[in-house]
């Protein structure tokens, strides 16, 4: 089976979604959400609201819209921009379960989720995303998100047996679908690994790297897989990923090695051989150049 670089990166970052909450609101209301420590997403299952990110003009969020906040910035969700925001902590303080009621009525139903990342992988993922990913309900890419949204509403509101576990799985699928929709939207993104793994022209070469990262891949082999000349491939890869193909290979090896140092009993010599280095010193030098720490410091830090 061909390698899946995007799945590989999600596994390295240990991305998983937790803490989903449903907010039912009516009338004039406004919630001040503090600066999140990690990725946060909201989905509007019914009604509409305004989103105001600190420092940005308000944007309208319609029914069926989903947005992911990658920037660590406080924000306000409101039905009325003139209403004084209530801190989120006050809003959820008296809830008895996963549903929060706000204001009078039930004009709006929102779902909120938080994506938890491994500390070592957080910067890698957050740094590759735009500050806000907004998937509109009218987008052809939103169909799967709408199905997941409906299922999350049922789990949160109906409190079925196992709702917490099912909701976490659905929220994680929603997070992945948001990223997929962002990939397929065609909007240009920042150069980097996330843009590279979603690039169809680079897919064959990246599948080779991820299927056997310890192999001594040559530029000509990778270029041939992508059906390009060496020069064209090297220039195109750097334009998309921001680094050369060989630097990408080295970086991916070191991320895998760092995970192994934190979680396994493999020695530095084992890892050097696994990732194609002829000596421990060569591996250790490459590891420190990429990660900023020696293999020993990485293991001790874990």
Buried (B, 14 or more C-beta within 10 A) or exposed (E): EEBBBBEBBBEBBBBBBBBBBBBBBBEBBBBBBEEBEBBBBBBBBBBBBBBBBEEEEEEEBEBBBBBBBBBEBBBBBBBEEEBEBBEBEEBBEEBEEBBBBBBEEEBBBBBBBBBBBBEBBBEBBBEBBBEBBBBBBEBEBBEBBBBBBEBBBBBBBEEEEEBEEBBBBBBBBBBBBBBBBBBEBEEEBEBBBBBBBBBEEBBBBBBBBBBEBBEEBEBEBBBBBBEBEBEEBBEBBBEBBBBBBBBBBBBBBBBBBBBBBEEEEBEBEBBBBBBBBEEBEEBBEBBBEBBEBBBEBBBEEE
